[in-house]
Amino acid sequence: MKTKLILICCIFLLTSCLPSDEENVQIGFMFEIRNTTGLEYENVKVTIGGIKNGEFVDTGSYTLPLIRIRNNNSEAQYVAVDHNRWKPNLNLVKEISDKAYFTVQLEGQGVISLYNEFENNILVSANITENGFLKNDYGGDLSIAIFEDSIKGLFFEQE
């Protein structure tokens, strides 16, 4: 009986030391890139910012590595994964608006506002918390789909 009690206490002690879900929350942005164009792209710049008086005001940018050809394959390319997530200063965005918005610029081309892949008239946005953080828990991907005639996006965040 004493051995069972010691064993149960040890199990409780060991499981209490396991990291909780709160400790595993990922802060920042991870990119999911789908390229269906048949071309590779270098130096693609993703910019974050807010919208003030109907105009996008950028506060930071991230240059993606080489975007490989994926054709119509559903396999995506992931960038800035886990602890290497892009962590722009969201307090700068928060000073402009409560949501972060994004633009994408292919090398040698103009800046493109990132619109929702399924709702063409809605800009992709991410809510910023009161303390200037964006917490992503098993999601939070900024998905960017490069098509022949457009670039669209989605942002998956946990509520």
N, C-alpha and C positions, 0 to 999 in steps of 0.2 A: 504494500500500500504506500509506504514511504517512497519507494522508487517511482511509482506512478505519479505521486504528487510532485516530486522533483522534476520528473520528465515534463509534466504539464507546465510547471513554472518556467522551465527552460524554453519550451516552445513559445509561451507567451512573451518571454523576454526577447527571444530572437525575432519573432514576427513584429514586435513593436519597434524594432530597429530598422525594419525595411522602409525604403523611401515611400512616401505617400504620393498620391496623384498630384497633390499641390506642388510637391517638390519637383515633379517631372514636367511641369508646365513649360512649354517652349515659348520664349519671348522673341519676337521678330518675324520676319517673312521668309518663307521658303517658296521657291519658284517651281512650278510644274510647266514645262514647255512642250508644246506639241507643234511640230513643224510638218506641214503637209505640202510644201511648195516644190520639193525636189531640189532646193538650193540650201547651201550651208550659209550661216550668217555669223560674222564676227563683230565684236564691239557693239552689241545691241545694248542700248542704254534704257533702263527703266528709271523713271523719275517719280518721286512721291511729292505731294504737296496738298494744299488746301484750295478751296474755291472761295474767292472774295469778290463780291460785286460781279458775279458771273464769269470771272476770269480765273484760270488756273495759276497759282503761285507756287513755284517749285521750292522745296526746302532741302532736297538731297537726291542723290542718284546712285545707281548700282549698275556696273557694266557686267553683263552676262558673259560667260566664257563661250567658246565656239558652240553654236547651235547646230546640231547635226541633222541630217536628212532623216525623216521618219516616214515619209510618204503617208499612206492611209493606215499605217500600222497604229494600233491603239496604244502602243508603248510610248510613254512620255520620258522626257529627260528631266531629271530633278537637279536643282541647283540650290546651294545655300541650305543644306540639310542639317537637322539636329542642332548642335551647338554652334554651327557655323552660319546660322541664319543672319540675314541682313537686318541690322538693328539701327535704322535711321533715328534721328532725334525727333521723336513724335511730339515733344513739347513745342517745337517750332511749328509743326502742322496744327497743333491744338490752338495756338495763338491766332491762326487764320480761320479754322473751322473745326467742328467736332468730328468730322470724318476726313480720312485720308483718301486722296484720289491719285490716279496713276496715269502717266503717259509712257509711250514706248517710242523709241527712235532707232530705226535700222541705220547702219552706217551709211552715210552719204545721202540719206533721205530726210524728209521733214518729220516733225514731232506729231505723233498720233495719240489722241485721247483714247484711253482704254475703255471701250464700251462693253456692256454685258453681252456674252456670247449668245444668249437666248432672248434677250430683250434689248433690241438695238437702240432704243432711246434712253437707256439708263446707263449712267457711268458706273464703272466698277468702283466701289468704295469700301472702306474698312472703318468701323467705329473705334474711336480712341477713348480709353477709360479716363476717369477724372484725374488720375495721377500721371497721365501722359504715357501710358503703356498700352500695348496691344498684346494680349495674352492668347496664345494659340495652343490648344490642347488636342492632340491627335487630329489636326486639321490645320486651318489657317494658311492653306496653300494659296498663293497668288498664281492662278492658272492663266497662261498666255498661249493662245492658239494662233499660229501664223498660217494664214490661208493665202492663196494666189492673189486675191483682190482686197484683203483686209486683215487686220489684227484685232482679235477679240479677247475678252478675258472673263474670269470668274474669280470671286474671292470667297473661300470657304472659312467661316469662323464659327466658333462654338458660342452658344448663348449662355 
